[in-house]
């Protein structure tokens, strides 16, 4: 697809919001805009948010419960491109069950993926919609929930149902914070990319989009 001169919306969590980089100009979406000539790159990232609806409200951080599905209608409707980057918080601290492929409500991760994808298709029927999988993180297993890779595979599986392209950052980002030198270079806190990590994502994303 052509990137120069387009308008793009970026729906995400803290990584899209800019946690980990020194200022907004270093976010992956801003780097993408500058390097590939986008006319507009609009950020809809809210830290801590998940695809799926939280069952028990997050009392101390209510913003965490603004799930992706509930925010579709708040985005500008004139985007040529919509990029969705999330899922790591569903694994990390969400309480919604994974569910099953037939789910169609935001109350499970499977259901939230279906709800989010169909909602975006309905709002942006002529736009390019792309999902990015979660990155590797320092800890990818926790008690009581499937491993992070399960969430990655569900995003890919569900997107395939709708013919939506997926950029698999889990497999292809070149960022793995379990390896000390990679953590130091790209994601010092073990989760959020720094400026170098964001630049790497922007480059990967830009060339992925050009190939569509």
Buried (B, 14 or more C-beta within 10 A) or exposed (E): EEBEEBBBBBBBBBBBBBBBBEEEEBBBBBBBBEEBEBEBBBBBBBBBBBBBBBEEEBEEEEEBBBBBBBBBEEBEEEBBBBBBBBBBBBBBBBBBBBBEEEBBBBBBBBBBBBBBBBBBBEBBEEBBBBBBBBBBBEEBEEEEBBEBBBBBBBBBEBBEEBEBBBBBBBEEBBBBBEEEEBBEBBBBEEBBBBBBBBBBBBBBBBEBBEEE
